[in-house]
């Protein structure tokens, strides 16, 4: 079974109101979809996020010519070659070839991977808390309250983008506004040193409904993470930008994290991403995939999580949640699945089990103009 053609769909959405995290505000959201079609007509979708001109040039001039005529069953070798050119492009190709293989076998992606342990997966509402508004904190709390009313019982908000005092006031007001059964994670995007990160324990110790503190410091500071973990009363999480399994090993061996957070788009393919999840389990740690970018990527993270055994014997909490972007982002609806009360039921059918929304793809197709 050979690859006959590769279609590309660069998509762009300009935000009417910028929002962001400790790294700054976003003014747009971008997405690059590919569709690989075989000589038999079987197809599969993949997704990447990066600078659109770079992705488009790379696919058209190098990756597509390389893929045409190749056997779809050589997925691992093809992805390995492409990952040497551009890792995120390799992740997209990996997704598409995985779906084709599943379809050819008449299986869902979960069935291809050995079957799902879970028929539904919890998701948490992920926010970008900062904006250019003078009332950014009030607006952030309003956004959270709206999603809690919609049924989410787990949320993640940002810290590290303002002074510690301003961020603390924001988080304290947020915690006071939420029901105690809503669990909260805070993400600092590696903004602090050890001393600054420790200050948050004054806030953490006052509430019980925390999920975790995410990436308070640069991830290469393994020894400092181990020290911080001993000083905090809530779990430490991180690892979204790590590309290879071996990068997690020092963090796991030295007891630097409670929860690892691989991202399918940052790993060199969905197979590598699944290895990361399974490695976390082998070390006895929880795993909660990071997937802020990408509707299709999130679906693959949900499928991978569904194929993981429970992390503990507690029936009430069988599997860790997956990130769900609730900000202004139409790409989140391209592959139409939606949470109900913070749970996503796995789609049924061959491959990924859903078809993309062509109206969104056509409406948001990038015209090649400058956008930043």
N, C-alpha and C positions, 0 to 999 in steps of 0.2 A: 504494500500500500504506500503510494508515493504522494508527496506534496505537489499539488498542481499550481496553487496560487496563494498569495498572502495579501489580504486586504488590510488597509490601515485607516484608522479613523481618529485623527487628532482633534480633541475637543477643548474648548475654552469657555469659561464663564467669568465675566467681570462682576465682582461684588459691588452691590450698591452701597453697602456700608462695610468698610474693612474691619476685620477682626483678627485676633492673633493670640500668641503665647509669649513666653519670655524672650523669644527670638525676634519678635517684631510682628507687625500687622500684615496680613495677606490682603492683596487687592484683587486677586483673581484665584480661581481654582482651575486646574488643568488636568486632563486625563488623556491617555493615549491607548486606544483599543486596537487590537489586531484580530483578524479572523483568518485562520488557516483552513484551506479547503483541499481535500484529497482528490485523487483521480476517480475515486468511487462516489464522490459527492459528500462524504462525511466531513463535518466541520467542527471547529473548536475555537473558543474565544480566549484571548489573553489580555492582560492589562499592565500598563507601566505608568509611572508618574515621574517626570523629569522635565527639563527645558524642552518644549515641543520642537523647536528647530533642530536640536541635537538628536532627539529620537527619530524624527522624520528623515533626516539625512542618513542616519545610521541604518535604518531599516531599508530605505530605498536603494542605497548605494552598496551596502555590504551584506546585511542580514538576509534580505529577501533573495538576492541572487544565490547566496549560499544554501538556502533552504530548498529552493525549487529542485524537484526531482529526488529529494532525500526520502528515506523510509521513515514513516511516522513512528514506527516501533523502535527506532534508534534514539529515543527521547534523551536519555541520559548523556549520550555522547554528543548529540547536537547542542544540548544546553551547556555542557561543559565548554565546548568551543566558543559559543556566543558569549559566555560569561567572561571570557578573557578579553573580549572587545567592549562589552557594556553589560554590567551585572543586572541592571533593572530590565533591560531588554530580554536577557536570558530568562528572567522570572516570567515575563509575559509569554514567551515561547513555551516555557514549561507548562503553564496553565493550559494553553491551547492544545498542545500535544497530549496532555493528560485527558482532556475531555474527549478528544478524538478516539483515543484508545478505549475509553469507557464505552463510548457509543458503538464502536465496532464490536465490542464484546456484549452489547446489549445490557450494560450495567450502569448504575449510577456511579459517581465518583467514590462515594463511601463504599459501595459494594466492590469496586475495583481495589480499594485499599484494605479489604478484608472484612468490611461490615461495620455498622455503627453501633456503639454501645448506648447512644442517647438519641432519641427522636426529636428532641428540642434542646436548644442551647440558650442559656441566659446571656443577655447583652447589657452593657451599661452605656448610658448616655454620655457622650464625650463632648465637652465644651471647650471653646477658645474664649477665655474669660475677658480678655482685654479688647478695648476698642478705642477709637479716637474721640469718643464722646466724653464730655466732662463728668457725666454721671455713670461712668463705665461700671462701677461696682453695683449700683442699683440695677442697671440693665442686666448685668450678669446674673444677679439673683432672680430677676424676673424671668430670664430665659430658663433657669433651672426649675423654678416653681412651675412653669408651664409644662415642662417635660415630666415632672413628677405627677402633675395632674393627669397627664396622658397615660400614666401607668408605669413609668420607669421607677424601679426601687434601688437602682445603683447608678451613681453619677461620678464623673471625673471633671474637676475644674483645675485651672492653672494658678500657679504661684511663680514667683521669681522674676516677674516683669516690672514690678514696682518695688519701692522700699519695703523692708521687712515689716515695718509698722503699718504701712498702707495695706499690704497684702493680709496681714494678720486681722485688721479691722474687717476687711472683705470676708475672710473665711469665718470669723466669729459671727458676723451678721448672717451669713449664709447658714451656718449650723443652727443658729437660733430660729431660723425661718422654716427648717425642715422637720418633718415627723421623724421620730427616733428610729423608725424602721427603714429609713432610707440610708443606704450605705454610701460613703463618700471617699473618693480617692483624690489626692492632690498631686499635681505633676509640675515639677520645677524646671524641666528641660535643661538639667545640668547647670543651673545658675549659681550654686552656692559653693563655698568651701565647707570644711567639716564643722568649724565653729558656728557658722551661720545656720547650717542645717540642724544642728543640735538645738537651736533656740526654739524650733517648732515643737519640741516636746512639751513646752509650757502650754501649748494649745491642744496637742494630741491627748494629753493626760486628763483633760476636762470633759472629753466626750468618749462614748463607747462605739459609735457607729462609723468606724473607719474601715475602708478596704485596704489602702496602702498609701505610702509616700513613694512617688515615682521619680527616679533619676534626679536626686537633689544635687549631685556632684558629677563631674566628668567621669565616665564609666571606667577609664583606665586606672582610677585611684582605688584599686582593689582593697588595699589594707585599710584605707580610710572608710570604705563602705563596711568592712567587717567591724570596725570600731563603732561606727554609727549604728549599725544593727543592734549592737549590745546596749546602746544608750536609749533606744526608742521603744515605746510601748506599742507601736503598730508595725506591720510588715513593711519591708523595703522591696521595691520592684524596679526592674529596668532591663535594658538590653535590646531595645527596638531597632537600633542602628547597627547591631553586630551582624556581620555577613556570614561568618563561618562558625561551625560548631565549636571548634577549638577555642574561640574567643570567650566562650562561656565557661570553659573548664576552670580557669583560675578563680572566677567569681564563685563557682559552686564548691570547689575544693576548699577555699578559704572561708566559707560561710559568710559571703558578702551580701547575698540576696536571699529573700524568702520566696520571691516570685520572679520568674524570667518571662520576658515579653518579646519573643521573636515576631518579626513582621514578614509575611509572605513576599512582599514587594522588595524587601531589603535582602532577603536570602537569595542564593543563586538557584532559584527554582523551588517549586512546591515540594519536591522530594527532600531537598536540603532543609526546608522549613519544617517538615514533619520530623526529620531527624532531630532537630533542635527540641521540639516538644517532647519527643520520646526520651531524649537525653535528660531533660529536666525531670521526667518521671523516674528515670534510673537513679538519679541522685536524690530522689525523695522530695523534690520541690514542686511547688505549684507552678502552673504555666497559664498565662492569660495573654493571648495574642494581641499585639498592637496592630490596628488596621484603620488608622484615621483616614487614609487616602484609599479610595477605590471600592466601588460596589462589588465588582467581581472578586477582587482580592479578599474582601470581607467574607464573601460566600465561601471561598476556599478555606479561609481560617475557621469558619463555622463547621465545615465538613471535616477538617482535620481534628478539631476539638471533639466532634461527635465520635471520632474513631479512637479517642483516648479512653482508657479505663478511668474510673473515678479516682480522685487523688486521696480520698480517705474513706473510712467506713461509715461516715455520717450521711445517712440517707437524705437529710434535708439540704445538703450542699454537695451534690454528686460531681459537679464539673464546674470549672472556673469560667467566668464570663468573658465574652469577646467584646472588643470596642465597637461602638456604634456612633458614627458622626451625626450629630443632630443640628449642626450649624447650617447656614444658608449654603446649600450645595446640591444642585439638581442632579449631579452625577450619582448621588446615593440611590436614585430611583431607576437607574438604567436597567439593572437586573432586578426585577420587581419582587422582592420579598420584604416583609415588614414585621416588626416586632409587635406582639400583643402582650401588654402588661410585662414588658421587659423580657419576653421569651420569643425566640424564633423557631418555628417548626420547620424541619428540614423538607425542602421540596422533594417530590418524587418524580421519577422518570430517568431516562438514560442521560449520561453526561452530567451536566450541572442541574438539569431538571427545569430550567427556565430559559426563556428567550429574551433577548434585549429589547428595550423599548426604542424602536427605530425613530419615533417622533422626536425623542430627546436627542438622539445621535444626529439626526439631520438638522435640528434647530440650533445645536451648539457646535457644529463643525467649524473648526478654526480656519480662517480665511488666509492665513499666512502673514498677517500684519503684525507689527510690533505690539506687545502687550504689557511690557514692564518698563 
